[in-house]
Amino acid sequence: KSSTTFTSACVSIQARDMPEDSEERTSAVDITVALDVSGSMSGSKLKDCKQTLEAMLRPLGTKDRFGLITFGSRCDVVLPALLMTKENKEAALEKIKTLSTNGCTNLSGGLSLAWQELLLIDNPNAVRSLFLLTDGQANQGITSTPALVEMVNSFNSADSASDISAALNQSQAGRKEGPQKKGIMNCMFGCIKKYSKRNVEKAKRSSGSTVPGAIDLASKGAPVSLFCFGYGSGHNSEMLEAISEATSGGGYYFVENDSDVYTAFGDAMGGIMSVMAQSAVLKIAVPPAAAECGVKIREVHHDKKVDRGDGSFTVNMGDFYAEERRDVIVDFDLADVTSNEPVLHLVANLSYMNVLTKKNTQGNPRDCSISRPDSGDHSAVNQDVEAQWLRVCVVREMEEADREARSNNREQAQARMRLMTATIQASPAYRADDDFYALLERSVDDAMVDYGEDDLSQGSYKGHRTKNITQTLKKQRACTSKASSNSYFQTKSKKKMSKAFQMP
């Protein structure tokens, strides 16, 4: 038997396209916006934000809710979360026109009020999101990043909406279940990474594996996703990314120029209006017979993984927009056997809340089976697995380079990124004309701008661009704010809504 003892596989999860009868959306939505109106937001920034808010109202229907909170030195409920009837939409447009700037930046107060508006809704919609936009640093109320993250976590887990400062709770939903429909998510295995020396069988279905228990969301409201928009160069991207990461499905957008706010909000709106699945959980397990042969999971490359202590791992995948695909790389020990027939190594299961049916759904298990013949032949490189492995490496190196740059070691950060480019180009599966490899190279090049001499002249390192790029690659989800951008991960719904938001 060959000396090869471990390898990597890739679990791929794909959401289906938008249903033909969906009218370009999958569910009614509840949205609140917490808008920074401190003094620095005056002029063109506030003007662009007003026009963006007006654009947000256009696609909302009578079953959708919209609320608006402003925060400066004081925090105000400009518009409570209301159904967007014709009358309420007209009233909202008038309120938006009256917005003006004042004072400092009480970000925690504005965020709390906006969250409370969502949680006070008696019968919330299946999709709930909060948009937070700021151009500066939190300098009133709660200001430290750890404390703000702790505050957001408390919003997700507390018991009541009556006292936001103490605890916030998700409202009870009490939804009516619809008829059962076909599954909307597909899970599959791909294998093997380049150092494998074994032949690979394609993924196949298995009927004998245990499916993990479903997550019951019928008794409580859907999770709130927080989208943070950092406007200009003066905001705290570390903080905005951290608090958005504390929620399921949230994200951070770097709004570099005034006009980019249209595209950024449009991209986020296109996502939340096409949510197909929520609270998706992937379970990767080693069957008992495989474990007896020495198969063991070494690592699951995902920041939301949980080691279950029994040889299996679960991964909180969050929500999925229509068309979205996510890939999870798994490293594991190979079976210590000799066999010309495929040997079962891993089984993957997926459970999620189907937004279309409002029901918990369990996907069909998928097997990873590998032949272990008595030969020294090398398997061909699986280009898909290799590409996803490189994506994981790029994310890891970007995060390390960001830490180095924040410690005033930008030369080391640059050297790290140059080495990453060389690693990408040295891959056996590398093709310069491949869209995904082009994305990886372009991502490294764009991040290098943050470490360059031009950025040095602007004073202390900000890293907004690097944060945005790293998040996009890690989540495998577009967070696009540039009208000219053609993001690899941007879905049709996101592209369409971004275009609709762009002002003439």
C-alpha angles and dihedrals in degrees: 000000000000121000090238106120106170142022143168133255132190125225110205122199119191128188117213124246123269112289113256092237095047097096088228094305139074103207145004111265139216113212132178124183124209105199125193108229097171118139094271090063093066124117122016094359094062091040091054091046091052091053090047092052089050089052090051091059095054099076094040116106135199092277093053124088128214130187133177130206125178126202132193121122085333132032121228137185097226092174126007117224102280136167108264099242116159091263095047092046091052090049090049091052091053092049091051091055091058097056117126137170129260139174131306135347116274093174096164092053093050092046092050094051093047092049091048091054089058094046095048091064108111098209107022124196121251092257120052124177139170122207116204119189125184137155099198150033124296103253104162131052114002107003110164119093096230091050092049091049089050089050092052090048089053089053089057096049112029126106108235143036093209096087113032095178091059103032142336126207135197111251120247111260109197095190126185112239118234130211118297114263135186118286117275099202131067124199125194142165127235124188154211132035120212099270093059117111098191135093115250131222117213117254114276137184123264127199100186102066127101115253113217117248115276121251110245110221097155093096099052141038122275116268118274114240117209119211115192122199116197108203118208127334101302101073128098105251093180090059096043093049091047096053093043089051089055089070132064112259098359126135148187124242125194107215099195099175132030095251092050091076090078094056094042094053090042092053092051092046091050088056101048092045090057101046109148101173138018135198092013113185123193119202120197116189141172111230114235094248091052092047089054087056092055100265110151133163109242100181142352109207101220131103092223096055122129123200104221093200094236098083094275132102133207124204124203102222096178118205130341128217120212111286094010119143127196127190126201121196117215125191116203144162116257123238113272093229139099115236136148088201122077113274118210110240109160140013124203126199130184129203126179146150109265105221092199095055098025087229136123109252133197120203125218113273117255125212131215107208124178131187117230105195123174096256140097096231118136120228117234115262112267101226095203093053092043091052093051091047089055090049089056090049093049091052092049093049093045091053090050092046089051090054091049092050091050087054089055093254098122095148090061089047090053092048090050092053093047089053089050091054090052090049091053092049092047093056113119088228095048117130118172092213095051111112095220096049089046087054092053093048092046091048091055091047092050092049089052088065088069090057097042132106093259090060091045090061089059092066126243120023114269103176096196094141093047092050091051094047094045092050092049093053094042095049094034087225131118118249095178125174100161117091089209093050119113099194116199090221098044111118125215091257092053093047092049095048092045090054092047091054095052112109122225 
